[in-house]
């Protein structure tokens, strides 16, 4: 499948929008910290446990956003290299419908499903 310049611009725009969103969300997850009120209640073991659990969840969310950001950056680099929309496994074209749903897709849907089935 050969993409038109208009299609590539559309995918680039979608990826850049997703990149900006991921950076915003990542900033929200990493900008937090302990507040003075939190420190004053540190003597309460239940509060400390709740705070630790929340921090763990935020770290997980931040990790997912960093992973997504890396995938988006990889897709943008593939656009620049002229290899966007080509499966990294088989070299087959990734259908436009899949790229519209997941613009950072590296594999066709069938390849992704087979890979997930083997890993699961």
C-alpha positions as CSV (number, residue, x, y, z in Angstrom):
1,X,0.0,0.0,0.0
2,X,1.4,3.3,-1.0
3,X,0.1,6.3,1.1
4,X,-0.6,9.7,-0.4
5,X,1.1,12.7,1.1
6,X,-2.3,13.8,2.5
7,X,-2.7,10.4,4.3
8,X,0.8,10.7,5.8
9,X,0.1,14.3,6.9
10,X,-3.1,13.0,8.5
11,X,-1.3,10.2,10.4
12,X,1.5,12.6,11.4
13,X,-1.1,15.0,12.8
14,X,-2.8,12.2,14.8
15,X,0.5,11.0,16.1
16,X,1.7,14.5,17.1
17,X,-1.7,15.1,18.9
18,X,-1.3,11.8,20.7
19,X,2.3,12.7,21.6
20,X,1.2,16.0,23.1
21,X,-1.5,14.3,25.1
22,X,0.9,11.7,26.4
23,X,3.4,14.4,27.4
24,X,0.6,16.3,29.2
25,X,-0.6,13.2,31.1
26,X,3.0,12.2,31.9
27,X,3.6,15.6,33.3
28,X,0.6,15.4,35.5
29,X,1.7,12.0,36.9
30,X,5.2,13.1,37.5
31,X,4.6,16.6,38.7
32,X,2.9,15.5,42.0
33,X,4.8,15.1,45.2
34,X,4.2,15.0,48.8
35,X,2.4,18.0,50.3
36,X,2.9,19.4,53.8
37,X,-0.5,18.0,54.8
38,X,0.5,14.6,53.6
39,X,3.7,14.8,55.6
40,X,1.8,15.7,58.8
41,X,-0.4,12.6,58.5
42,X,2.6,10.3,57.9
43,X,2.4,9.0,61.4
44,X,-0.9,7.3,60.6
45,X,0.0,3.9,59.1
46,X,-3.2,3.7,57.1
47,X,-2.6,7.1,55.5
48,X,0.9,6.1,54.7
49,X,-0.2,2.8,53.1
50,X,-2.9,4.6,51.0
51,X,-0.3,7.2,49.9
52,X,2.1,4.5,48.9
53,X,-0.6,2.6,46.9
54,X,-1.5,5.9,45.1
55,X,2.1,6.6,44.3
56,X,2.5,3.0,43.0
57,X,-0.5,3.5,40.7
58,X,0.8,6.8,39.4
59,X,4.1,5.2,38.6
60,X,2.4,2.5,36.7
61,X,0.4,5.1,34.7
62,X,3.5,7.1,34.1
63,X,5.3,4.0,32.8
64,X,2.4,3.3,30.4
65,X,2.5,6.9,29.1
66,X,6.3,6.6,28.6
67,X,5.8,3.4,26.6
68,X,3.1,5.0,24.5
69,X,5.3,8.1,24.0
70,X,8.2,5.8,22.8
71,X,5.8,4.0,20.4
72,X,4.5,7.3,19.0
73,X,8.0,8.7,18.5
74,X,9.0,5.5,16.7
75,X,6.0,5.9,14.4
76,X,7.0,9.5,13.7
77,X,10.5,8.4,12.9
78,X,9.1,5.8,10.5
79,X,7.2,8.5,8.7
80,X,10.4,10.5,8.3
81,X,12.3,7.4,7.1
82,X,9.5,6.5,4.6
83,X,8.7,3.1,6.3
84,X,5.5,4.1,8.0
85,X,2.6,1.7,7.5
86,X,4.8,-1.3,6.8
87,X,4.8,-4.3,9.2
88,X,8.1,-4.7,11.0
89,X,7.6,-8.4,11.1
90,X,6.5,-9.3,7.6
91,X,7.0,-6.2,5.5
92,X,3.3,-6.2,4.5
93,X,1.3,-3.0,4.4
94,X,-0.6,-2.3,7.5
95,X,-4.2,-1.4,6.5
96,X,-5.3,2.2,6.8
97,X,-8.2,1.2,9.1
98,X,-5.7,-0.2,11.6
99,X,-3.5,2.8,11.4
100,X,-6.5,5.1,12.0
101,X,-7.3,3.1,15.1
102,X,-3.7,2.7,16.3
103,X,-1.5,5.1,14.4
104,X,1.6,3.7,16.1
105,X,1.0,0.1,15.1
106,X,4.1,-1.8,14.1
107,X,2.3,-5.0,12.9
108,X,-0.8,-5.9,11.0
109,X,-3.8,-6.9,13.3
110,X,-3.3,-10.6,12.4
111,X,0.4,-10.5,13.3
112,X,-0.4,-8.7,16.6
113,X,-3.1,-11.2,17.4
114,X,-0.7,-14.2,16.8
115,X,2.0,-12.5,18.8
116,X,-0.4,-11.9,21.7
117,X,-1.7,-15.5,21.6
118,X,1.8,-16.9,21.8
119,X,2.8,-14.6,24.7
120,X,-0.5,-15.1,26.6
